[in-house]
Amino acid sequence: MLETLKFKIKKMSTLLDYVKTQLSAEHKHPSFKAGDTITVSYKIKEGEKERIQQFTGVVIQRKNERATASFTVRKMSNGVGVERIFPITSPFIDKIEVNKNGIVRRAKLFYLRDRTGKAARIREKIQVGKAD
């Protein structure tokens, strides 16, 4: 009885340590917001092989903060809209690249689901930097 109790306490302490590391982990992702076009490099396991698949699209929403944060990316694939939800703290995200910064006035861009073609465009914020 006492041994099982010690085992359960040890198991809970390791679980709490894992949660603490996930909460305090600094993920090296760039800052992005709704309206930005990003490329997410995501690790996919197929049997014993592992490969990286890139998913490029517009961020239509960001949700929550810290460990439970997630974001939704939408892209058009052969005329069909495809949305994918990525958790920010996922160990399967290899890297995130920001391709374009969009100018939008909303935090959640669900109206893009109903639009196609030119109506679905988002204005781009032009970055002016130093010339090398």
C-alpha positions as CSV (number, residue, x, y, z in Angstrom):
1,M,0.0,0.0,0.0
2,L,2.7,2.4,1.0
3,E,4.8,1.5,-2.1
4,T,1.9,2.2,-4.5
5,L,1.3,5.6,-2.8
6,K,5.0,6.5,-3.2
7,F,4.8,5.5,-6.9
8,K,1.7,7.6,-7.5
9,I,3.3,10.6,-5.8
10,K,6.4,10.2,-7.9
11,K,4.3,9.8,-11.1
12,M,2.4,13.0,-10.2
13,S,5.6,15.0,-9.5
14,T,7.0,14.0,-12.9
15,L,3.8,15.0,-14.6
16,L,3.8,18.4,-12.8
17,D,7.5,18.9,-13.8
18,Y,6.5,18.2,-17.4
19,V,3.6,20.7,-17.3
20,K,5.9,23.3,-15.7
21,T,8.5,22.9,-18.5
22,Q,5.8,23.2,-21.1
23,L,4.4,26.4,-19.6
24,S,7.8,28.0,-19.2
25,A,9.3,26.7,-22.5
26,E,10.3,29.5,-24.8
27,H,9.4,28.5,-28.3
28,K,11.4,30.3,-30.8
29,H,8.5,31.2,-33.1
30,P,8.3,34.7,-34.7
31,S,5.4,36.9,-33.7
32,F,2.4,36.8,-36.1
33,K,-1.2,37.8,-35.9
34,A,-4.4,37.2,-37.9
35,G,-4.1,38.3,-41.5
36,D,-0.4,37.3,-41.8
37,T,0.6,34.7,-44.4
38,I,2.8,32.1,-42.8
39,T,4.5,28.8,-43.6
40,V,4.4,26.2,-40.9
41,S,6.9,23.3,-41.2
42,Y,5.2,20.4,-39.5
43,K,6.8,17.0,-38.7
44,I,4.8,14.1,-39.9
45,K,5.4,10.4,-39.0
46,E,4.6,7.8,-41.5
47,G,5.4,4.4,-40.1
48,E,9.0,4.6,-39.0
49,K,9.9,7.5,-41.3
50,E,9.6,11.1,-40.3
51,R,9.3,14.0,-42.8
52,I,8.6,17.7,-42.7
53,Q,5.5,19.0,-44.5
54,Q,5.0,22.7,-45.2
55,F,1.6,24.3,-44.8
56,T,1.4,27.8,-46.3
57,G,-1.7,30.0,-45.7
58,V,-3.3,32.9,-44.0
59,V,-3.7,33.0,-40.2
60,I,-7.4,33.4,-39.6
61,Q,-7.3,33.3,-35.8
62,R,-5.1,33.0,-32.7
63,K,-6.6,31.5,-29.6
64,N,-5.7,31.5,-25.9
65,E,-2.3,32.1,-24.4
66,R,0.8,30.2,-23.3
67,A,0.5,26.4,-23.2
68,T,-3.0,26.2,-24.6
69,A,-2.5,28.7,-27.4
70,S,-3.3,27.7,-30.9
71,F,-3.7,29.3,-34.3
72,T,-5.7,28.4,-37.4
73,V,-4.2,28.6,-40.9
74,R,-6.4,28.6,-44.1
75,K,-5.2,27.9,-47.6
76,M,-6.9,27.1,-50.9
77,S,-6.0,23.7,-52.4
78,N,-7.4,23.0,-55.8
79,G,-10.3,25.4,-55.3
80,V,-11.2,23.9,-51.9
81,G,-10.5,25.8,-48.7
82,V,-8.4,23.8,-46.2
83,E,-8.1,24.9,-42.6
84,R,-5.7,23.5,-40.1
85,I,-5.4,24.2,-36.3
86,F,-1.9,24.1,-34.9
87,P,-1.1,24.2,-31.1
88,I,1.7,26.7,-30.5
89,T,3.5,24.5,-28.0
90,S,3.4,21.4,-30.3
91,P,6.7,19.5,-30.5
92,F,5.9,18.6,-34.1
93,I,6.2,22.2,-35.3
94,D,9.7,22.5,-36.7
95,K,9.6,26.2,-37.6
96,I,7.2,29.0,-38.5
97,E,8.1,31.6,-41.2
98,V,6.2,34.8,-41.7
99,N,5.9,35.5,-45.5
100,K,3.7,38.6,-45.5
101,N,2.2,40.8,-42.8
102,G,-1.4,41.6,-43.5
103,I,-3.4,44.7,-42.7
104,V,-6.7,43.6,-41.1
105,R,-9.1,45.3,-38.6
106,R,-10.3,42.1,-37.0
107,A,-8.9,39.5,-34.7
108,K,-10.7,36.6,-36.3
109,L,-11.1,36.4,-40.1
110,F,-13.9,33.9,-40.5
111,Y,-15.4,36.0,-43.3
112,L,-12.7,34.7,-45.6
113,R,-14.5,31.4,-45.7
114,D,-17.3,32.8,-47.8
115,R,-15.0,34.7,-50.2
116,T,-13.0,33.6,-53.2
117,G,-10.6,35.2,-55.7
118,K,-10.0,38.9,-55.4
119,A,-12.5,39.4,-52.6
120,A,-10.4,37.1,-50.4
121,R,-7.3,39.2,-50.7
122,I,-5.7,40.9,-47.7
123,R,-3.7,44.1,-48.0
124,E,0.0,43.7,-47.3
125,K,2.0,45.8,-44.9
126,I,5.1,47.0,-46.7
127,Q,8.2,46.8,-44.6
128,V,10.8,49.5,-45.2
129,G,14.2,48.5,-44.0
130,K,17.9,49.4,-44.5
131,A,19.4,48.8,-47.9
132,D,22.5,46.5,-47.7
